[in-house]
């Protein structure tokens, strides 16, 4: 669930930059730093590098105090409309 949360946040970072582009994950690495319980959390994602067809992304899941619970990095394929 946490992995999907972070992957989805990174997809939203791509959509925020270009709503016409879709994302296919090529590689995804997640580091689980703390236990993620049943409590409010926030995901934050950013684009590190936007290439012609490949994008590099990162995200983190934080608790309400700003403590990092999990971090992810991803390489994705940009799928542009024809």
N, C-alpha and C positions, 0 to 999 in steps of 0.2 A: 504494500500500500504506500509506504513512504517513497519507494523508488518511483512508482507511478506518479505520485504527487510532484516530485522534483522534475521528472520527465515532462509532465504536463506544463509546469511553470516555464520550462525552457522553450516549449512549443509556443506558449503565449508571448515570450520575448521575441521570437521570430515573427509572429503575427503582428506584434506591436510595431515592428520595423517595416514590414511589408505585408499587408493583409492579403495580397494575391498569392503569396508563396506558401507552400505547405512544407512540412518537415518529415523526413524519414530518418530515424535514429540509426546511425552506423555503429556507434560505440557508446557505451554508457558505463561510468564508474561511480559507485556510491560509497561513501564512507559514513558509517553510522557511529556518531560520536557520543551520543547519550541515548538513554531509553526514551522512546516516544510514547507517552501515555495518552489517555483519553482527556484531552485538554485543548484549549484554543492554541493554534499554531499559525505561523505565517510563512509562506514560501516567497522567496525573492530570487529572480533569475536575471541574467544579463548575457548579452552577446559579447564574446571576447574578440572574435575575428569573423568578418563576413566576406567570404570569397565569391567567386563566380558561380560555383556549384556546391561548395562545402562551407559549413559554418561551425565555429567552435563556441561552446556555451558553458556556463556554469550556473549553479543554483545552490541555495541553502535553505534549510527548514529551521525556523527559530521559534523558541517559546515566547510567551508574552513579555518576558524580561529581556529579550534580545539574545538569549543564550543560543548558540548554534547546536542543533540536535543532529543534523545530517547535512552533508555536502555532496554535490554531484558535479561531474564534468562530463561533457558529451561532445561527440563529433556527429554532425548531421549532414544529410544530403538535402539541398534546397530543390524543391520540386516546383517549377514555374509552369504557369498555364501556357498552353500552346496556342 
